Amino acid sequence: MAATQAVAGTLERSVDQLRATVTRIAWRVVPDAVVPACIRIAEMLFSLVFVAAMNGARAPGLLVRFTNWDADYYADIAVHGYPQDIVVRAGELTGDAGTFAFSPLFPALTAAVHAFGLPVRHAQLVVAIGAAIAASIGVHLLAREVIGTRRAGYIACALLGALPMAIALQMGYAESLSIALGAFSLRAAFLRSWCWASALGLLAGLARPSGGVVVLAILVVAWTDRRAITVPWSRVVGATLVGLAGLPIFVAFVWIRTGVVDGWSVVQRVGWRTRFDFGAESLDLIRGKLRFENDLMGALTIATILGYLGLLCVSVWFGRSAPLVAVSLAAIVLTLGSTNFWHSKPRLLLAAFPLVVLAARPLSRLPTRVVSSILVVAVVGSAWWSAYSLTRWPFNI
């Protein structure tokens, strides 16, 4: 009888401990994972409604709209891999060498999902949407770490979906994957988990060429710590160098694959007319659009560029988080300092996503009614522009 009671008591205590553990996990998972995920899903569905409404009955289907342009190249890589050579004739690339401009992580994940029997276009959306949800969670956790409140994290999540051309986060593009990895890398840097920050930054650099800039936060965080604690500079510098290796690894792969030492830069320059010109073309774009043209897409693109620059300047002026400012500045410099299709710049500027965390700090101090109104206007505007870009604009985004 005593043994039975002892066993029953042990079982009861085990059940109580399990219940307490589950409750503790739920109290953390629901507000820090489920809520940010729901915010991202709600914004994606809202954008989808706008796209469907503006698409028209005789227009291409929504699957085509969301897996067009760059998604074609990612799908080709996922199914067929990268080509074996780079051939330039009459100043242009021949064959499918243009796929070397696209980093390997997103098509690799797409291929993995595709291997389970899902059509490649659907697999792209599964990876992109899953990464977008992870990005929202990562941005929330990052904002909570930097600012200290869940409210600021939720605002940052909503701002992520309100960025111009945020529709790319649910398309067959690599932006959502790069942002997800970048957000968790930044959070790891703030937690002084150098190895995790480095590894995630490396993967971000394998998702998008600009993704690896997030590891600059490692150096900035360590520099701000130097007076308070002893900084392990060998680990910090080593982690930073490893984190920045994503793009060099892919460049080396292109060299080995094709035998062309500067193959990646050749593809960028010849196939996509992309090179670093210190912002000369971006400045000419702004001057030309403001003075001579009056098209909607050009005006919105210029407004986006000026908005990013303005928010960055305000963050620097008021001394906001130096690591986030450094990463945002690097992403903006890479985007505006390079020549490329001007109508893609709003999408490429998504790499400066840490600005949503910087913006969430002052917004979190405002009354809920005011913040809600600002967010609603921003999300509606972003959804409309995204839908316009997909359904009315004839070129890639």
ZADRENKE-195736 format. One record per residue (C-alpha): residue in one letter; x, y, z. Coordinates in steps of 0.001 Angstrom, whole numbers, plus 500000, padded with zeros to 6 digits. Each point is the difference from the previous one (the first is absolute). Example, Ala and Ser with C-alpha at 12.3 -4.5 7.8 and 13.67 -1.06 7.14 Angstrom:
BEGIN
A512300495500507800/S501370503440499340/
This chain:
BEGIN
M500000500000500000/A502801502402500902/A501833499150496782/T496872500690497968/Q499533503365501680/A503671500865499370/V499661499143496315/A496777502001499761/G501671502942501700/T502936499820497612/L497690499876496995/E498011502958501308/R503147502051500491/S501192499062496512/V496680501050498512/D500146503309501879/Q503543500627498782/L499005499155496439/R496980502296500226/A502163502815501355/T502578499485497237/V497350500001497276/T498404503116501480/R503367501757500202/I500815499101496379/A496533501072498846/W500353503355501728/R503170500567497980/V499102498361496682/V496593501588499551/P501006503677500430/D503460499676498474/A499310497634497093/V496299499474499346/V498998503668500146/P502789501217497658/A499185497133497635/C496327500996499995/I500941503615499251/R502022498894496972/I497286497620498771/A497349502698500347/E502085502481498002/M500719497404497312/L496318499181499633/F499179503705499866/S502514500532497190/L498661496926498215/V496505501500500016/F501330503176498376/V501876498042497336/A496965497841499241/A497735503049499761/M502334501818497589/N500996496956497975/G496976499750497727/A498156496953498712/R502058499582496812/A503387500750501541/P502559497345500953/G499098498007503100/L501273500858503465/L502524497145499911/V501599501609496949/R499946503421501624/F501803498757503094/T502558497810498202/N501018502291497151/W503197501818498982/D502849499056502363/A497976497036501223/D500454498470496548/Y503752499903500523/Y499685498571503494/A497671497294498699/D502432499127497213/I502847499647502500/A497853497869502318/V499156497573497188/H503106500015497802/G502759501470502164/Y502523502562498804/P501481499808496477/Q503547498856499270/D501372503043498213/I499701503726499305/V499989501154496389/V499917503655498968/R499257500831496362/A499477503423498508/G500126501471503486/E497192497788501325/L499729496756501934/T498883496914498118/G498112497020501346/D498976499856503631/A503153501512501512/G497872502807501440/T498958497629502791/F503438500478501581/A498754503379501210/F497653498222502409/S501296498660503313/P499570496289500754/L498220499641503349/F496449500839498899/P500000497693496940/A501635497267502111/L497145500136502510/T497517500150497139/A501558496876498503/A499734498245503356/V496271500748500234/H499542499170496310/A501555496574500660/F496906499073502029/G497886500232496845/L498787503574500249/P500187501946496697/V503012502296499986/R497935503203499871/H497982498906503003/A503196498956501757/Q501395503500499495/L496973501531501688/V500162497517502879/V503621500961500687/A499381503731499535/I496874500141502172/G501547497814502697/A503051502262500013/A497762503095500134/I498308498687503124/A503398499223501512/A501148503512499047/S497078501522501880/I500845497975503093/G503665500918499679/V499263503707499650/H497693499860503026/L502629498292502144/L502646502426498776/A497852503022500839/R499128498554503380/E503697499450500726/V501013503498498890/I497039501999501294/G498846497783502835/T496252499655499412/R497764497608498101/R497921502940498820/A502987501383498123/G500573496560498514/Y496464499808498669/I500312503474498508/A503260499015498303/C498270496904498559/A497206502100498583/L502476502534498577/L501857497201498214/G496848499179498052/A499370503694499389/L503307500639498244/P499796500941496326/M500028496878497818/A499488497725503022/I498063497762497617/A503404498508499101/L499988498271503389/Q497307497621498766/M501223499577496442/G502409497451498579/Y502865502299500929/A502770499625502600/E499290503220501931/S497947498372502760/L502640497318500570/S502803502546500174/I498064502207502422/A499065497061502237/L503605498862500307/G501178503592500379/A497556500790502796/F501021496973502053/S503670500736499298/L499572503546501320/R498227498754503105/A502820497531500621/A502492502849499683/F498136502030502636/L500022496911502235/R503787499749499438/S499565496544498453/W502748500620497465/C499968496521498476/W496261500033499350/A500132503522498638/S502819498982497677/A498368496770498789/L496637501649499324/G501710502933498283/L501891497562497796/L496719498380498960/A498435503424499403/G502885500773497648/L499296496755498148/A496360501051499626/R500614503506498647/P503281501761499098/S499215502802502446/G498788497680502749/G503370499596501662/V500230503654501038/V498092499098503177/V503211498614501516/L501365503540500173/A497885500214503133/I502438497608501685/L502799502546499765/V497804502929501029/V498541498169503016/A503483498959501102/W501291503555499563/T497219501396502195/D500855497370502637/R503716500756500100/R499874502317503032/A497652497873502077/I501428496524499474/T503038498288498557/V499162499276496380/P501358496760498458/W501176501798496865/S501455496904498359/R496601498304500146/V498191503161498958/V502195500621496963/G499984496327499075/A496199499811500237/T499660503130497872/L502282498669497282/V498211496654499919/G496620501726499876/L501082502134497053/A501162496942498055/G496608499172498453/L500468501979496809/P503719499133499599/I499113496308500297/F497498500325497169/V502446502038497917/A502572497231500473/F497405497424498988/V499319501862496748/W503741500111499321/I500407496263500613/R496848499146498070/T500805502011496882/G503742500524500104/V499467503766499719/V501784501724502888/D497700503031500025/G496974498075498737/W497578501367502588/S500917503616499285/V499830499345496239/V496464498705500350/Q499015502949502165/R501574502541497686/V499090498538496589/G496782498176500764/W498458502372502517/R502022503205499436/T500742500091503709/R503170501586501337/F500905502283502864/D500100503608498764/F499852501760503399/G496401501083499394/A500493501954496781/E497165498241498180/S497662500260502994/L500631503727500199/D499369500384496267/L496803498006500419/I498679502298502689/R500942503122498062/G498537498705496746/K496741498801501513/L499456503159501973/R500714502318497084/F498885498261496855/E497582497139500687/N496666499686501669/D499321496258500213/L498536498522503149/M502516497202500435/G502918502410499742/A498472502371502531/L499310497198502466/T503507498627499568/I501531503392500734/A497711500446503016/T501150496607501284/I503675500860499596/L499561503339501748/G497967498336502755/Y502747497490500762/L502649502720499960/G497895502264502206/L499322497299502575/L503686499091500044/C501011503630500543/V497483500409502821/S501287496811501654/V503582501249499822/W499041503464501254/F498169498692503054/G502679497401500761/R497923496885499528/S501453496498500241/A503417500213498320/P500094496348498795/L496647500332498237/V500998503331498500/A503260498505498719/V498269497057498336/S497292502216498493/L502598502444498702/A502006497191498383/A496889498567498312/I498926503405498684/V503495500807498716/L500197496679498156/T496573500510498444/L500238503652499018/G503705499828499235/S499502497336497328/T498621500210496498/N496972497810499385/F496387500238498910/W498670503084501748/H496538498511500469/S501568497167502054/K501564502341502550/P496996500023502400/R500218496201500180/L503776500019500397/L499690502579502773/L498143497414502080/A503508498932501031/A499944503087502254/F497221498380502061/P501649500895503373/L498537503463499460/V496577498626500989/V501429499247503444/L501430503498500239/A496622501449498998/A498133497786502472/R501649501674503006/P498348503443499661/L496765498485498704/S499730497743503059/R499778503112502175/L496925501327498216/P496402499173501002/T498635496774498545/R497381501853497954/V502637502168498321/V502352497092499312/S497170497900498593/S498973502784497636/I503572500439498749/L500444496274499461/V496689499594498197/V500811502807497579/A503500498612499404/V498814496412499450/V497221501083497641/G502410502166498026/S502546497214499754/A497354497476498936/W498668502313497306/W503448500770498589/S500934496331500094/A496853499077498116/Y500582502786497493/S503568498828499433/L498924496418499352/T496937500649497892/R500535503336498226/W503759500534499756/P501345498062496978/F503530499393501284/N501610498102502842/I500064501278503575/
